[in-house]
Amino acid sequence: MTTYNDCKSGAVIATSIAPVNIENQKNAISTWIEAGFDVVSLNCKEEINLIKEYFPDIKFVTVNRNARLKYGKPYVFFDDVMKYLQEAGYSICGIVNSDIYFKNIGENFKEFVIKEAKGAFVFGHRVDMQSIDSLDGTWCEGHDYFFFDRSFSYIYPEENFCLGQPAWDYWVVFIPALRSLRVKKIVNPIAYHIKHNQTWNYEVDLHYKRLMLNKYMEDPEYIKNYSSPGHKRIQNLVEGYPERILYFKYEKQYKVLIVYNGDCSLETPTFKSIMKQNYKNLRITTGNRSTFDLDSITEDAVCFVNDGVVLNDDYVGLMLNELDGNDIVLCCVGLESVNGFTKKDINTFDLTSMQIDMTKIIDECILYNTEFLKGFTSGIGSLNDCRKGFVRLGLVEIEYSEYIRKRVGLCKGEQLYIYGAGGHTENLLNKLDFTGLNLCGIIDKNLKLQGTYICGYRVYHTSDIKNLNIDKLLISSLSYENEMYEELLSVFEPKKLIRIYFN
């Protein structure tokens, strides 16, 4: 691959600002400028006249053609962006969607990008948020930011991909991966996006995926939908080929201790996930959280892991990235359904009070600063008084019945009932071992079910609630959990209600 000695130092980000939602794009692009990047927007002349006054700190470049005739709006062609970057003279180039915020980064982010993108292609996903200050986000499958050595701008065959239209974000990763060039994916949640209504053209997306498969992978299959083998082949290349890299805000190299409450010789999925951690400056030992000798810990940070969960390969690294200046770091629970499909990341933080939600937290979601832990003598409920970092990803993956088992395991000695007598409850009772818990029965609004039994447990009608001694009520429904919860709040205190999905 060609190298260039005449390139400008530093890095530039190219984008195409839309003449709508100006304030949001201004705020997003300001995070790029604050990080030290030069910014250029490619637009048609009429759009530049509309938006230039709002962006005095960036450069505008007029494109000589656009995709208005095809899509009804003057979308900029991907090839024209690459041609500009070839001539701009920067050694490191980037393309970022104009409404993407860079957050959770340090002063070294630009230097990190320049280092990692030298002779390589770097990209990442975004987190969709209700607001930029919200903690409740969704990790998206699409790609929204890209950085690369300028020499990569020459490798793309001419096609009609457009920024703002489907598939270009796959194309830009697809070609270097297909050519076995060096491609890296940043796994940190550093790119954020405020949710808004989007017009997604499914057929356009499939058209370009067919182009990639048929013309460039020389596979004649006609992709009918996203379940087609050909589409999965493209996705496996784009997502499976890149090497995973972590961005660290701080230079300190922490030593970490993982205390595993299990038998290492059994090689359970939990133990295997511990051994697969990409962060290598760690030690693994066995023990129980309640009896472990904290004074014996010499590492900077410690976490306690019980069987029944699977840690994300980057669990330790991502948690450590938030440890500086904090006593603990929290992450979300990645809740899995019976068939292994992730239903959602459960936020262990209460978004209103900014406190730990004790109805959702499990041990594995907490990484402790060792110095803090050694001086901490109170129960887990007192952690709200300490300094907390937070990773907005479900790094602790757990099958839903196991998550419930951990949650209801705190109810030993209390009278537990299940609310809802549908198929979800029957599946739950078949999957979950309630031995050792005082499960007293099931409650449902259907009067016809009163006095019947499900898996040996009696069904009560809601009118019986006043006569039952209920300490905890487990809501059993995927589709109607939120509605049930709101109804039950008129009868029960929130602390008595156990939710699963938090829809």
N, C-alpha and C positions, 0 to 999 in steps of 0.2 A: 504494500500500500504506500502511496506517495506521501512524503512529509514536506513541510513547507517552512522555510526559514524566514519568509517575509511577512509572516502573520503578526497581527497585533497581539500584544499580551492581554491576558484577561479573557472574558467570555461575553457573548452577546446572546440575548433571548429574542427570537422572532415570534411574532404573534399576529393576529388579525382582529383588531378591536371592532366590535359590533356597535352600530349607532343607536343602541338601546341599552337600558340598565347601566348608564354611564357611571354612576356613583359606585356601584359594586365593582366594576372593572377597574376604576381608579384605585379603590382600596386594595384590590388584589395585586395590581401591578406595582403599587407602592411597596409591597413586601419584596418584590424582586429587586427594585432599586435600592431598598435598604440593605439587601444582602450583597450589593456591590455590582450587580449586573448592568450592562448597557442594554437598552430595550429598543426594538424597532417594530413598527406595525406596518404590515403590507395591506393596502386597501385600494379600491378604485378611487378616482379623483373626487367623485361626489361625496363619498363617505368621509374622506379626509377633510373636506370642507366643513362637514357637519361636526366632526369630533376633535379636530386638532387643537382647538382652544382649550379643551379640558385636560389635555395631556402635554403640558409644556416641557416635561422632562424626558420625553422620548422622541425618537426620530420616526418620521413617516416616509414611506416609499410608495410611490404610485405604481400599480401594476397595469400592464397594457391590455390584459384580457381578464375575463372572469367567467364564472359559470352561471350567469343570470339566465341565459336562454334555456339551460337544462334544469335548473332548480328554482328559478324565480327570484333568486337573490344573488348579489355579486360575490359569491364565495370565491376565495383565492385558491388557485391550484397549488397543490403540494410541490410540484416540480418547479414552480416559479419561486417558492420560498427557498428551495435548495439552490437555485441559480443565483439568487441574491447572496446567500451565505457563501457560495463559492467565490464571489467577488468582493465580499465585505472585508476580508483580510483578518478575521479573528481566528485564532488557533482552535478555540473551543466554541462550538455553536450550540444553541438550544432552541427548541420550539415548545411553547407552553400555551395552553388555552387561556384566553384573556381573563377568565373569571376564576382562575386558580390562585389561591393564597398559599404562600410558603409560610408555615408556622412551625413552631417547635424546633427551630434551627438556631444555631449559635453563630458567632462571628466567623467561624471557620468554614461555613457551608460552601462559599464560593471556592475556596482553596481545595476543599474536598472534591467538588465537582470537577475542577480543572485537573486534579491529580487522577481521578478515576476515569475521566473521559479521554485522557491522552491515549491515542491509539485504540480507543474503544467506543462503544455505544452504551449509554446509561439511560434508564427510564424507570418509571414508577407509576403506581396507581394513586387514585385520590380517595379521600373520605368525604362522603356526602353528609352535609349538616343542615339542620333547620335554620341555624344562625351561626355565624362564625365563632361566637363565644360559647356555643353549646358543646356539651361533652357527648351527646347522644348522636353518634354518627354511624354510617354504613360504609364498609369497605367495598369499593366498586371494582368490577372486573376490567373495565376499560382502562386505557392508558392516557395520561393527561400531561405529562412532562417528559421531555427528552433532551439529553445533552450528548454531544458526540464530537470527536475529532473532526476537523473540517474536511479531512480526506474522505469521510463517510458521505459527504454531500454529493460525491461523484458516482456512487455505486448504484443509484436507483434508476431502473429503466423508466422511460417516459410513459406515464399512464394518466388517467384523468381523475385521480384522487383529489379531493378538496378538503381544506380545513373547515370543520364545522359540519361535514357530511359523514355518513357512516364509513367504517373500515379503514380510513387513513391511519388511525392510531394502531391498527394491526399491521398494516403495510409497512410502516416505518420501522417496526421491530422485525417483521417477517423477512425482509430482504437480507439484512446482515446476519440473522440467524441461519437462513437458508444457505448463505455463502460461508458458513462456519467461521465468521469473524467473531471478535471478542464482544460479547453482549453481557451487560450486568443489570440486575434489577435491584433497586433500593427497596428494602422491605420495611423501612420505617414509615409511619404515617406522618409525612411532612407536607403533603399537598392536600388542601381542603377546598371544598366547593359548596356553596349555598344552593340547596335544592330549588329547582324551578321547573315549570312545565316544559317538556321537551317534545319536539315532533321527530320521532325516530322512524325512518323509512326502512322497514324490514326487508323489502324487496331489493332496495339499493345495496343494503349490507350483504345480502346473499349473492347478488350479482358480482360484487367485488371479491367475495370469498371464493366464488367459482373461478374467477380470473386467477387468483393466487394458486388454487389447487390445479386447475386444468393447464394453464400456460406455464406456470413456474415450478410446480411440483410434478408436472407431467402425469397427472392422475386424471383419467377421463370421467371420473364419477360426477354426476349431476347432483349438487348439494340441494336437497329439498328443504331442509330445516336445520336447526342447530343440533339436532340429535344425529344427523347424518355422519357416517364414519369419516367422510372427507373434511367436514367442519371440525370434527374432533382432532383430526390429524394436524390441521393448521393450528388449532389451539394448543395442542401438545408441544408443537415446535416453539410457538411464541412464548408460552408460559414455562415449558420444561427445559428449553435449551439454555436460557441465561443463567449465569452464576449469580447467586444471591449475595448482596453486600449490605452492610449496616453502616449507617452514618452515625458517628458519635459526636455529640455536641461538645464533649469535654475530653481532655487528653488523658486523664487519669485511667490507669488500667486496674480495675478492681479485681480482687480475689474473691471468689464466691464459694460458699458451702451449700450443697443440696443435701438435706436430711431426708432420706427415703424411708418411709414407714412400710416396709415390705421385705420380701425375700428375694434377694438379687438372683439367686440360682434359678428361680422360676421364669425369669426373663418375660415378665408381663408386658403388655403394651405400655404401661406407665414407665417401667424401668427402661425399656427400649427407647422411649422418647427422651428420657434423661440422658442416656448415652449418646443420643444423636444431636445434642446441643452443639450449635455452630460456635458458640463462645467456649473457648478451651481453657481459660484460666480459672478452672473450678475443681473442687474436690467433692467426691460423693461419699457419704457415709450412711449408715442405717440408724434409725432411732425414732422415738416418738416425741412429738412436740411438747407434750405435757411433762415428760420426765427427762428430756435431754439436758445435759450439763452445758449450760450456756457459757460458763467460764472457760470451757475447753476450746471455744471457737476462736481461731486466730485470723480468719478471713474477714474481709471488709463487709460482706453482706451474706445473708443466709435466708433460705426459704425451706419450707416444710412441705413434703409431697407425699400424699397417701395414694394407695392403689385406687384405680377407677377413673383416673383422668389421663389425658394425653397432652403433653406439653408441646406447644409449637416449637419447631426447630430453633427459632430465634427468641424463645421465651426469655432466656437469661440476658442476652444482649440488649433486647428492647427494654426490659425492665431496668437494667443498669443505666440506660441512657437518661432515665429520669431520676436517678438516685441523688445526684449532686445537690447538696443543700436540703435534702429531705430525710425524714426518719423512716418512712416506708414508701413503697411504690405499689400501686394497685393496678390490676388489669381487669378486663371484662371476662365473663364466662362465655365460651363458645358452645352454645347448646346444640346438641345433635338430636335428631329424631331417631326412631327405631331403625330406619334404613340407612342411617349415616349421613343424611343430608342436613347441612347446617340450617337450622331454622332462624336463629338470630344470635347476635352478641348481646348478652345481658349485662347491662351497665351496673357495676357494683357501687356506683356513686349516686347519691340523691341529687338531682340536678337543681332542685330548688334551694336546699339548705347547704349544698356542697359538703355533705357529710357522707360517711360510709353507710350504705344501706345494709343493715344487719340482716334483712330478710333475704338477701341475695348472695352475700359474701361466702366464700369457702376458703379454707386455709391456703390453697395453692395460688390464690389470686394476690397474695401478699409477699413482697420481698422486703426483708428488714435490713436496715442499717444495723450492723452488729453492735456498735457502741450504744445505740438507742435501746436495742432489745435487752442488753445486759442490765440496763437500769430500769426496765419496764416491768413493773410488778402487778399491774392491774389486768383485768380481763380484756378480751378483744373489743368489747364495747367502748372501752376508754381510748381506743386508737383515734377517735375523732378529734382529740385534743392535740395530736401531734402534727408535724409537717408532712404533707402528703404529695407524692407525684402520681401521675395517672397515665396509663397507656390505653388509648381508645380502641383496643383490639381484643378479640376473644382469644387470648393466648393459651388459656387453659380449656382444652376441648373435653367435653364430657357428654356421654349419652344421657338423654333426658331422664331415664329411669334412675340412673346412678346419681344424677344431680338431685333428684327428689329424695333418693335414699339418704344422701348427705344432709339434706335440709330437714327431713322429718326425723332423722337420727337425733336431732336436738330436742325432740319431743318425747324422749323416753320418760315414762311415768305419767305422761299427760294423756287425757282422753282425746283421741284423734278421730275425726270423721272426714269422709270424702264427700264433696259437693258435686253432684252430677252423676247420673246412672247410665250414661251412654256407652258407646263402643270404646271411647277413650279410656274410661274407667276400667272396663273389662281388660283392655290391653295392658293398662297400668298394673292391675292386680296380677296378671299373668307374668309380667316382666319383673316386678319388684317384690322382693322378699320383705314382708312386714313383720317377720319374726323378731320378737323383742320389743315391739311397739304395741301400744294399747289401741289398736284400730277397732273402733266400736261399731262402725256401720257406715252406710251411705245415705245421703239426703238428696232428694230430687223433688221437683215441682209436679211431676206427673203422678196424679193420685192413683192411677191404675197400677203403678209399680209398688205402692205401699204394701209392705208385708212380704214382698218377693225377696229373692236372694241372688246375689251376683258373686260368684266364686266363694260362696259360703258366708258372705256378709249380708246382713239384713238391710233392706232399703226402707228408709223412713220418708214420710212426706214433710215438706217444709213447715206444715202446721204443727209438726211434732217438736220443732226446735225449742219451743218454750219449755218443754218437759225433759229435754236432754241436757246433760252436763257436758258441754263442749269446751275443751281447752284450746284446740286447734282445728281449723277447718281447711282441708286441702282442696282447692278449686281444680276440677278435672275437666278441662275443655281447651282445645286449641283455638277454635273459631270464635268462641263466645266468652273467653276468660275475662276480658275487660268489662263486658256488660254484667257478668255474674258478680264480679268484684264490686262494681258500683252499687248493685242491688244489695249485696250483703253488708255494705258499710252502714246501712240503715239499722242493722241488727247487731253487728259485731264491731269491736275495736279493730283497727288495722293490724295490730300485732297478733291477733288471733287468726288471721287469714294468711294462707300460704299460696302464693302464685307460682306458676311454672314458667310461663312464656313472657309475661309482662308486655303483652301486645298493646 
